[in-house]
């Protein structure tokens, strides 16, 4: 892939996100917004299918979710920093793959890095493996949206194979800190 092609592909993803960010910029994430996102922009919608195709292609081409956090099964990358252009949202892609997981969870889920959402998170889930899902605040999401509320904290978890999480953070705010004792 040439640098020019990479810039065009990344730019196309960012440009397609901007009208969506314009629509959600004044919303507060939580269960009601998660329901709305899944009704309006769930799998099968033009927005979901376009973003899923673009971010999946980015993962395949090596420019999205290309920084290893926990080996090849847990990768992420910032696609866009918060800026005036992105209405002060950051855009990040994460790949989590529970295949062959050795963390010892009875259901073979893969658990990622504990973190918090000071201002909430709009999170689009794209399964790469049929049946794969990401755990959200309202349970397992096999494709569609989760919307953790401001102040929420969790371990991201995937099961059933590989998923991409394309997430949008107001002001790019995410906090990584020690997990509470279990």
Secondary structure, 3 states (H helix, E strand, C coil): CCHHHHHHHHHHHHHHHHHHHHHHCCCCCCHHHHHHHHHHHCCCCHHHHHHHHHHHHHHHHCCCCCEECCCCCEEEEEEECCCCCCCCEEEEEEEEECCCCCCCCCCCCEECCCEEECCCCEEEEEECCCCCEEEECCEEECCEEECCCCCEEECCEEECCEEEEEEEEECCCCECCCCCCC
